[in-house]
Amino acid sequence: MFIDAELRLIHAIALNKKAIEYIKTNFPKSNKRDKRIKAHKILIKRYKLALKDLQL
């Protein structure tokens, strides 16, 4: 059960990193773009904290 949860979190982190790359390459620079990137970075931080809690 923990392994499945860890893999899901790792996968979610990877997907959010890919989303940030996609946004940076395909959207023109704007305030809305920056907010989207910031939202993905916040999600990555949350997922990393959850992953750390699972591993302890």
C-alpha positions in Angstrom: 0.0 0.0 0.0 2.8 2.5 0.9 4.7 1.6 -2.3 1.6 2.4 -4.4 1.2 5.8 -2.6 4.9 6.6 -3.0 4.8 5.8 -6.7 1.7 7.9 -7.2 3.4 10.9 -5.4 6.6 10.4 -7.5 4.5 10.3 -10.6 2.5 13.4 -9.7 5.8 15.3 -9.0 7.1 14.3 -12.4 3.9 15.3 -14.1 3.9 18.7 -12.5 7.5 19.3 -13.5 6.6 18.4 -17.1 3.6 20.8 -16.9 5.9 23.6 -15.8 8.2 22.9 -18.8 5.2 22.8 -21.1 3.8 26.1 -19.8 7.2 27.8 -20.1 7.7 26.7 -23.7 4.2 27.1 -25.1 2.6 30.1 -23.3 3.7 33.8 -23.8 5.1 35.5 -20.8 2.2 36.9 -18.8 0.9 37.2 -15.2 -1.5 34.3 -15.8 1.4 32.1 -17.0 3.4 33.0 -13.9 0.4 32.1 -11.6 0.1 28.7 -13.3 3.8 27.9 -12.8 3.6 29.0 -9.2 0.5 26.8 -8.6 2.4 23.8 -10.0 5.4 24.6 -7.8 3.2 24.7 -4.8 1.8 21.3 -5.7 5.3 19.8 -6.1 6.2 21.1 -2.6 3.1 19.5 -1.1 3.7 16.2 -2.8 7.3 16.2 -1.7 6.2 16.8 1.9 3.7 14.0 1.7 6.3 11.7 0.2 8.7 12.5 3.1 5.9 11.7 5.6 5.3 8.4 4.0 8.9 7.4 4.0 9.3 8.1 7.7 
